Amino acid sequence: MTLMKKLQPLGEILKAKGALTSMQLEEVLRIGKRTNTRVGKVIVNLGYATEEDIANALAEQYGMPAIVLSNTILDPNTVRIVPEALARRNMVIPVSLEGDTLKVAMIDPLNVFAIDEIKKVTRYNIEPLVTTETEITKAIDNYYTMAGSFEEVVTSVQTTGVALLKGEEDKPEKLQKIAAETSVVQLVGSLLNKAVVEKASDIHIEPDEDALRIRMRIDGALYESAVLPLNLHPAVISRIKILGDLDIAEKRLPQDGRFVIKMGSRDIDMRVSTLPTIFGEKAVLRLLDKSNVILEIERLTPFPDTLEVLKKVIKRPYGMTLLTGPTGSGKTTTAYTLLGVLNRPEKNLVTVEDPVEYHIKRVNQVQVNPKVGVTFAGALRTILRQDPDIIMIGEVRDKETAEIAIHAALTGHLVISTLHTNDAIGTISRLLDMGIEPFLVSSALAAIVGQRLVRRICQNCKVEYEADVMMLEELGVKLPLAEKPRFYRGEGCPACKSTGFKGRLGIYEVLVLDEEIRAMIVARADNSGILEAAKRKGFQPMRAQGIRAVLGGHTTVEEIIQATQVVD
């Protein structure tokens, strides 16, 4: 590592900041020279500054980021890139691996001998981050002693006897202490690592009458991952609260927070929500993998005709496209994917969201904050004065937001938004029920997309079985089949953890408004009439699209029955 300029000594930096006097600096230098001790360590030992002060001063002077390791979850696999002996000898720990660059936390980022040694052993380029000696020591102790699997960590922590005495649950200092225990840090870190590896969307930490249950939502379904002794509940919840910057002493009220962990080159955003229950606080962590949000549009659905309709809709220069479905149906993923297709340098894209879940380059994203008066409607009014080409609204929740969005669509803007309805056709009556005039709905709407997420059959254990034609009739869809259809299911294997499913698939119904349907909306025609008119133009309801997915071997009959409803 080559320095381009001579750096000012640490003592002089702190003196310039007012943290040290001239006499104190002379004392520090004298002691450091006599004892052969680093200046920063002498300053801390004398109580003139904290370790954090030293780390921040070094980071500022060297132009390097500082990192608080105690608030960071490291990937154990990344940590082990550097052997433990080398890490302890040089007081370093790997933080993340991005391409051929290994980011390493150090107490002395100018230790070129340590950097060269790590580079030689790992064969990666080294980028130093500044931290404190205490943080490095704790991180090394925590991660290099961490067992290889989550199950092993669970077994280990059950034997450590981590628990609070009766009456200590309400003492913040006791909660802080137990949350910092090595076994607890290992347990929570291993839990988060397991969730990311298994592509879980949520982690549920639930105290029961006699146990602490940990469940993960994978591909839309909850699975029990572990059952821990109930006495671990205060420690685990406190550790998560510390990571999420929540009040560990407050147990009577719900709290919300967030933190980010690094898994290799991936940033995983963790949204934390706590809820008081009769057996104690429950915590739910939602995982948002920023590297997976923008999909290729071709990966949304296996049906080329559906993709072509979606592509045509978003190629229009103006008009509103609504993405509809219940919570968890993938509306946000679809919205971001469409934005990814539209995101070009010559276009001004602006979003208003609550919350902003993913950050996208070249897109101006606005976070709703009602506490300071930034509402969907208020933000939209301002956005319209920002010369936008394309506007994405996180959700149309009320009449005021709907009216402004429609106004934007009618004045030459392409608007994409979401709405909670059961199906595409029902969206029209929902807007009318909000008090929007029919002529505005018919004029502004370009298309309505209804969607669901269903689990994909695991390709490693997929088997074919003979279908019962009567079952298709019971599903409410009559298909002219020349031969008996074949159905598929997953038998269960290690790759899918014996569930028969791996990954999820989007099922879409796309209603494109034409002149006939617009006239029916103005005339306030009922949903069944609009549906029949749409079917004559080729519209396929959700259930019919689901049957296509079943016959194509993508999912099972049971998944489609659960996810969709028959539309008469």
C-alpha positions in Angstrom: 0.0 0.0 0.0 1.6 3.3 -1.1 0.8 6.6 0.5 0.5 9.6 -1.8 1.1 12.2 0.8 2.7 12.5 4.3 0.0 12.3 6.9 -0.2 14.4 10.1 0.6 12.4 13.3 -2.4 11.2 15.2 -1.5 13.2 18.3 -1.4 16.4 16.2 -4.8 15.6 14.7 -6.4 15.2 18.1 -4.6 18.3 19.4 -6.1 20.3 16.5 -9.5 18.9 17.3 -9.1 20.1 20.9 -9.1 16.6 22.3 -5.5 17.0 23.6 -3.5 19.9 25.0 0.2 20.4 24.2 1.2 19.2 27.6 -0.9 16.1 27.3 0.5 15.3 23.9 4.0 15.7 25.2 3.1 13.2 28.0 1.6 10.8 25.5 4.6 10.8 23.2 7.0 10.4 26.2 5.1 7.4 27.5 4.7 5.9 24.1 8.5 6.1 23.3 9.4 4.7 26.7 7.0 1.8 26.6 7.1 1.2 22.8 3.2 1.6 22.8 1.1 3.0 20.0 0.1 6.6 20.5 -3.6 5.9 20.2 -3.4 3.2 22.9 -1.5 5.5 25.3 -4.2 8.2 24.7 -7.0 5.8 25.6 -5.1 4.4 28.6 -4.7 7.9 30.0 -8.4 8.6 29.5 -7.8 11.6 27.2 -10.0 10.1 24.4 -12.0 7.0 23.7 -11.2 4.2 21.3 -14.0 5.5 19.1 -12.5 9.0 19.0 -9.2 7.5 17.9 -10.8 5.4 15.2 -12.9 8.3 13.8 -9.9 10.6 13.8 -7.8 8.0 11.9 -10.7 7.4 9.4 -11.1 11.1 8.8 -7.4 11.7 8.3 -6.7 8.7 6.0 -10.0 9.1 4.1 -11.0 5.6 5.0 -14.4 4.4 6.3 -14.8 3.6 10.0 -16.9 0.6 11.0 -18.6 -0.4 14.2 -18.2 -4.2 14.2 -20.6 -4.8 17.2 -23.4 -3.4 15.0 -22.4 -5.5 12.0 -23.2 -9.1 11.1 -20.3 -10.7 9.3 -20.5 -13.7 7.0 -18.5 -16.5 8.8 -17.4 -17.8 5.4 -15.9 -14.4 4.6 -14.2 -14.2 8.0 -12.5 -17.5 7.6 -10.8 -16.3 4.4 -8.1 -14.9 6.8 -6.7 -17.6 9.1 -7.4 -17.0 12.8 -3.7 -16.8 13.7 -3.0 -14.2 11.1 -6.1 -12.2 12.2 -5.0 -12.2 15.9 -1.4 -11.4 15.1 -2.3 -8.4 13.0 -5.5 -7.4 14.8 -7.6 -7.6 11.7 -10.9 -9.2 10.6 -12.5 -9.6 7.1 -15.7 -7.7 6.7 -16.8 -8.4 3.1 -15.6 -9.7 -0.2 -16.5 -7.7 -3.3 -15.1 -9.1 -6.5 -11.4 -9.4 -6.0 -11.3 -6.9 -3.1 -11.4 -8.0 0.5 -12.5 -5.3 3.0 -10.7 -5.8 6.3 -11.3 -4.0 9.6 -8.0 -2.9 11.3 -6.9 -0.8 14.2 -3.9 0.5 12.2 -4.9 0.9 8.6 -1.3 2.0 7.7 0.2 -1.3 8.8 1.6 -2.1 5.3 3.3 -5.3 6.6 -0.1 -6.7 7.8 -1.8 -5.7 4.6 0.9 -7.3 2.4 0.8 -10.5 4.5 -3.0 -10.8 4.2 -2.8 -10.1 0.5 -0.2 -12.7 0.0 -2.2 -15.4 1.9 -5.6 -14.6 0.5 -4.6 -13.5 -3.0 -7.2 -10.6 -2.8 -6.7 -6.9 -3.0 -7.1 -5.5 0.5 -9.2 -2.4 1.4 -8.7 -1.4 5.0 -11.5 -0.1 7.3 -10.8 1.6 10.6 -12.2 0.2 13.9 -11.2 -0.1 17.6 -9.0 -2.7 19.3 -11.9 -3.7 21.6 -14.2 -4.2 18.6 -11.6 -6.2 16.7 -10.9 -8.4 19.7 -14.6 -9.2 20.3 -15.2 -9.9 16.7 -12.3 -12.3 16.4 -13.4 -14.1 19.6 -17.0 -14.2 18.3 -16.5 -15.3 14.7 -13.5 -17.6 14.9 -15.1 -19.7 17.6 -18.4 -19.8 15.8 -19.5 -23.3 15.0 -19.9 -24.3 11.4 -23.7 -24.6 11.2 -26.7 -22.9 12.8 -27.7 -26.2 14.4 -24.3 -26.5 16.0 -24.5 -23.0 17.3 -28.0 -23.7 18.7 -26.6 -26.8 20.5 -23.7 -24.8 21.8 -25.7 -21.9 23.1 -28.1 -24.3 24.9 -25.2 -25.6 27.0 -23.7 -22.2 28.0 -26.4 -21.4 30.5 -27.0 -17.8 29.2 -29.9 -16.5 31.3 -31.0 -13.7 33.6 -31.9 -14.1 37.2 -35.4 -13.3 38.3 -36.0 -9.6 38.4 -33.1 -8.8 36.0 -35.3 -8.7 32.9 -36.2 -5.0 33.5 -32.6 -3.8 34.1 -31.1 -2.4 30.9 -27.5 -2.8 32.0 -28.2 -6.6 32.5 -29.9 -6.9 29.1 -26.9 -5.1 27.5 -24.5 -7.4 29.2 -26.3 -10.6 28.2 -26.8 -9.5 24.6 -23.0 -9.0 24.3 -22.3 -12.6 25.4 -20.2 -14.4 22.7 -22.7 -17.3 22.5 -25.6 -14.9 21.9 -23.8 -12.9 19.3 -22.9 -16.2 17.6 -26.5 -17.4 17.7 -28.0 -14.3 16.2 -25.3 -14.0 13.6 -25.7 -17.6 12.6 -29.4 -17.2 12.5 -29.2 -14.3 10.1 -26.6 -16.1 8.0 -28.8 -19.1 7.7 -31.8 -17.0 6.7 -29.9 -15.3 3.9 -28.4 -18.6 2.6 -31.8 -20.2 2.5 -33.4 -17.1 0.9 -35.9 -16.5 3.7 -38.0 -13.4 3.4 -38.8 -13.2 7.1 -37.6 -14.5 10.4 -40.1 -14.9 13.3 -38.7 -15.1 16.8 -41.7 -16.1 19.0 -41.8 -16.7 22.7 -44.3 -19.4 23.7 -45.4 -20.7 27.0 -42.4 -23.0 27.4 -40.1 -22.3 24.5 -38.6 -19.8 22.1 -39.6 -20.7 18.6 -37.7 -19.5 15.5 -39.5 -19.8 12.2 -38.5 -18.6 8.7 -40.7 -17.8 5.7 -39.2 -19.4 2.6 -41.0 -19.2 -0.7 -44.0 -17.8 1.1 -44.4 -20.6 3.6 -43.3 -20.6 7.3 -41.0 -23.4 8.5 -39.8 -24.0 12.1 -36.0 -23.6 12.2 -35.3 -24.1 15.9 -36.9 -24.4 19.3 -34.7 -22.8 22.0 -35.1 -22.7 25.8 -37.3 -19.9 26.8 -34.6 -18.4 29.1 -32.7 -17.3 26.0 -35.5 -15.0 24.9 -34.3 -11.8 26.7 -30.8 -12.2 25.3 -31.8 -12.9 21.7 -34.4 -10.1 21.6 -32.0 -7.6 23.3 -29.3 -8.5 20.7 -31.7 -7.9 17.9 -32.9 -4.6 19.4 -29.3 -3.4 19.8 -28.7 -4.2 16.1 -31.9 -2.4 15.1 -31.1 0.6 17.4 -34.2 0.1 19.5 -34.9 0.7 23.2 -34.0 -2.6 24.9 -35.7 -1.4 28.1 -39.1 -0.7 26.4 -41.1 -3.9 26.3 -44.7 -2.6 26.5 -44.9 -0.9 23.2 -44.2 -2.1 19.6 -41.0 -0.8 18.0 -39.6 -0.6 14.5 -36.0 -0.4 13.4 -33.6 -1.5 10.7 -30.0 -2.4 10.1 -27.9 -3.6 7.2 -25.6 -6.7 7.1 -23.1 -7.6 4.5 -22.9 -11.1 3.0 -20.0 -11.0 0.7 -20.7 -8.3 -1.8 -24.4 -8.3 -1.0 -26.2 -5.7 1.2 -29.1 -7.3 3.2 -31.5 -4.8 4.6 -33.1 -6.0 7.8 -36.4 -4.5 8.9 -37.1 -5.2 12.6 -40.6 -5.1 14.2 -41.3 -6.0 17.8 -44.7 -6.8 19.3 -45.6 -7.4 22.9 -47.4 -10.7 23.4 -48.6 -12.5 26.5 -45.4 -14.5 26.7 -43.0 -11.7 25.9 -41.9 -9.7 22.9 -42.1 -11.2 19.5 -39.7 -10.0 16.8 -40.1 -10.3 13.1 -37.2 -9.5 10.8 -37.9 -8.9 7.1 -34.9 -9.5 4.8 -34.5 -7.4 1.7 -31.7 -8.5 -0.5 -30.7 -5.4 -2.5 -28.9 -7.5 -5.1 -32.0 -9.5 -6.1 -34.6 -6.8 -6.5 -34.1 -5.8 -10.2 -35.0 -8.8 -12.2 -35.0 -9.3 -15.9 -38.6 -8.9 -17.0 -38.4 -12.3 -18.7 -38.0 -13.9 -15.2 -41.3 -12.6 -14.0 -43.4 -15.2 -15.8 -42.8 -18.2 -18.1 -45.6 -17.1 -20.5 -44.3 -15.1 -23.5 -47.7 -13.7 -24.4 -48.1 -12.2 -20.9 -44.6 -10.7 -21.1 -45.4 -9.1 -24.4 -48.5 -7.5 -23.0 -46.5 -6.1 -20.0 -43.8 -4.8 -22.3 -46.4 -3.0 -24.5 -48.1 -1.4 -21.5 -44.9 0.2 -20.1 -43.8 1.4 -23.5 -46.7 3.8 -23.6 -45.6 7.4 -23.1 -48.4 8.2 -20.6 -51.2 6.6 -18.7 -51.5 4.7 -15.4 -50.7 1.0 -14.8 -51.9 -0.5 -11.5 -50.4 -3.6 -10.0 -52.9 -5.3 -7.7 -53.1 -8.2 -5.3 -52.9 -8.9 -1.6 -49.9 -8.3 0.7 -47.0 -10.6 -0.3 -48.2 -11.1 -3.8 -45.0 -9.6 -5.3 -46.3 -6.2 -6.4 -43.2 -4.4 -5.2 -40.9 -6.8 -7.1 -42.9 -6.3 -10.3 -42.9 -2.5 -9.9 -39.1 -2.4 -9.4 -38.6 -4.7 -12.3 -40.7 -2.5 -14.6 -38.7 0.5 -13.4 -35.5 -1.3 -14.3 -36.7 -1.7 -17.8 -37.7 2.0 -18.0 -34.6 3.3 -16.3 -32.7 5.1 -19.1 -30.5 8.2 -18.9 -32.9 10.2 -21.0 -35.8 9.6 -18.6 -36.5 11.3 -15.3 -37.8 8.6 -12.9 -39.2 9.6 -9.5 -40.8 7.4 -6.9 -42.7 8.1 -3.7 -42.6 5.1 -1.3 -43.3 4.0 2.2 -40.8 2.7 2.9 -38.1 3.0 0.2 -37.2 -0.7 0.2 -34.4 -0.7 -2.4 -32.2 2.0 -3.8 -31.9 2.3 -7.6 -29.3 4.3 -9.5 -30.6 7.2 -11.5 -34.0 7.0 -9.8 -35.1 9.9 -7.5 -36.7 8.1 -4.6 -38.8 9.9 -2.0 -39.5 8.5 1.5 -43.0 9.2 2.9 -42.8 10.7 6.4 -46.2 11.8 7.7 -44.5 13.1 11.0 -43.0 16.0 9.0 -45.8 16.4 6.5 -44.4 14.3 3.7 -47.4 12.2 2.6 -48.1 10.4 -0.7 -50.3 13.2 -1.9 -48.0 16.0 -0.8 -44.9 14.4 -2.3 -46.8 13.7 -5.6 -47.7 17.4 -5.9 -44.1 18.4 -5.5 -42.9 15.6 -7.9 -45.2 17.0 -10.7 -43.1 20.2 -10.5 -39.9 18.2 -10.9 -40.3 17.6 -14.6 -40.8 13.8 -14.3 -41.3 11.4 -17.2 -42.2 8.3 -15.1 -43.6 8.3 -11.6 -43.9 5.2 -9.4 -46.2 5.5 -6.4 -45.7 2.9 -3.7 -49.4 2.5 -3.0 -52.7 4.3 -3.8 -54.2 4.5 -0.3 -56.8 7.2 -0.5 -58.9 9.4 -2.8 -56.5 12.3 -2.7 -53.5 10.2 -3.8 -55.6 8.5 -6.5 -56.8 11.9 -7.9 -53.2 13.3 -8.2 -51.9 10.1 -9.7 -54.7 10.2 -12.3 -54.0 13.8 -13.0 -50.4 12.9 -13.6 -51.4 10.1 -16.0 -53.7 12.5 -17.9 -51.0 15.2 -18.3 -48.4 13.1 -20.2 -46.8 11.1 -17.5 -46.3 7.3 -17.2 -47.5 6.3 -13.7 -47.0 2.9 -12.1 -48.6 2.2 -8.7 -50.0 -0.6 -6.5 -53.4 -1.1 -5.0 -54.7 -3.8 -2.7 -57.5 -5.6 -4.5 -58.3 -9.3 -5.1 -58.2 -9.1 -8.9 -57.7 -6.8 -11.9 -61.4 -6.3 -12.6 -62.2 -5.5 -9.0 -59.8 -2.6 -9.1 -62.2 -0.5 -11.2 -65.0 -0.7 -8.6 -62.4 0.0 -5.9 -61.4 3.3 -7.5 -65.1 4.2 -8.1 -65.8 3.4 -4.4 -63.0 5.8 -3.4 -65.0 8.6 -5.1 -63.0 8.9 -8.3 -65.3 9.9 -11.2 -65.8 7.1 -13.8 -64.7 9.3 -16.7 -61.3 10.0 -14.9 -60.8 6.2 -14.3 -61.6 5.3 -17.9 -59.3 8.1 -19.3 -56.3 7.6 -17.1 -56.0 3.8 -16.7 -53.9 2.0 -19.4 -53.8 -1.4 -17.8 -54.4 -3.3 -14.5 -52.2 -6.2 -13.6 -53.5 -8.7 -11.0 -50.8 -11.0 -9.6 -50.1 -13.8 -7.1 -46.9 -15.6 -6.1 -47.0 -19.4 -6.1 -44.2 -21.9 -5.2 -42.3 -23.6 -8.0 -41.9 -27.3 -8.1 -38.4 -28.4 -7.2 -36.7 -29.4 -10.4 -34.5 -32.0 -8.6 -37.4 -34.1 -7.4 -40.1 -33.3 -9.9 -42.2 -36.2 -10.9 -45.2 -36.6 -13.3 -48.5 -38.2 -12.3 -51.7 -38.9 -14.0 -54.3 -36.1 -13.8 -57.9 -36.4 -13.1 -59.9 -34.4 -15.7 -62.6 -33.9 -13.2 -60.2 -31.9 -11.1 -59.9 -29.3 -14.0 -63.6 -29.0 -14.0 -63.7 -28.5 -10.3 -61.1 -25.7 -10.7 -63.7 -23.8 -12.8 -61.7 -23.8 -16.0 -62.8 -25.8 -19.0 -60.0 -26.5 -21.4 -60.4 -28.3 -24.7 -57.9 -31.1 -24.2 -57.2 -33.7 -26.8 -55.7 -36.0 -24.3 -55.6 -36.5 -20.6 -53.5 -33.8 -19.0 -50.4 -34.6 -16.9 -49.8 -33.0 -13.5 -46.5 -32.6 -11.7 -45.3 -32.4 -8.1 -42.1 -32.5 -6.1 -41.4 -35.7 -4.1 -39.1 -33.9 -1.7 -35.3 -34.0 -1.6 -32.4 -32.4 0.2 -32.3 -29.5 -2.3 -35.8 -28.4 -1.3 -35.6 -29.6 2.3 -38.2 -32.2 1.5 -40.9 -29.6 0.7 -41.2 -30.4 -3.0 -40.8 -26.7 -3.8 -38.0 -24.4 -4.5 -38.4 -20.7 -5.6 -41.5 -18.9 -6.6 -43.4 -18.0 -9.7 -45.5 -15.0 -10.7 -49.0 -15.6 -12.0 -50.4 -12.5 -13.8 -53.7 -11.4 -15.3 -53.4 -8.3 -17.4 -56.4 -6.2 -18.3 -55.6 -3.7 -21.0 -58.4 -1.1 -21.4 -59.8 -0.5 -24.8 -62.7 1.7 -26.0 -65.4 -0.8 -25.1 -64.2 -1.3 -21.6 -63.7 2.5 -21.1 -67.3 3.1 -22.2 -68.5 0.4 -19.8 -66.6 2.1 -16.9 -68.2 5.5 -17.7 -71.6 3.7 -17.8 -70.8 2.1 -14.4 -71.2 -1.4 -15.7 -70.9 -4.1 -13.1 -67.7 -6.3 -12.8 -69.2 -9.4 -14.5 -70.1 -7.4 -17.6 -66.6 -5.9 -17.8 -65.1 -9.4 -17.3 -67.1 -10.9 -20.1 -66.1 -8.1 -22.5 -62.5 -8.5 -21.5 -62.6 -12.3 -22.0 -63.9 -11.7 -25.6 -60.7 -9.7 -26.2 -58.4 -12.5 -24.9 -58.2 -11.6 -21.2 -57.3 -14.7 -19.1 -58.3 -14.5 -15.4 -55.8 -15.5 -12.7 -57.2 -19.0 -12.3 -56.8 -19.8 -16.0 -53.3 -18.5 -15.9 -52.6 -20.7 -12.9 -53.9 -23.8 -14.8 -51.4 -22.9 -17.6 -48.7 -23.0 -15.0 -49.9 -26.4 -13.6 -50.0 -27.9 -17.1 -46.6 -26.5 -17.9 -45.1 -28.3 -14.9 -44.2 -25.1 -13.1 -46.4 -25.5 -10.0 -49.0 -27.8 -8.4 -52.8 -27.8 -8.5 -52.9 -27.3 -4.7 -50.8 -24.1 -5.0 -53.2 -22.6 -7.6 -56.3 -23.5 -5.7 -54.9 -21.8 -2.6 -53.6 -18.7 -4.5 -56.4 -18.0 -6.9 -60.2 -18.0 -7.0 -62.7 -18.9 -9.6 -64.1 -15.9 -11.5 -67.5 -16.5 -13.0 
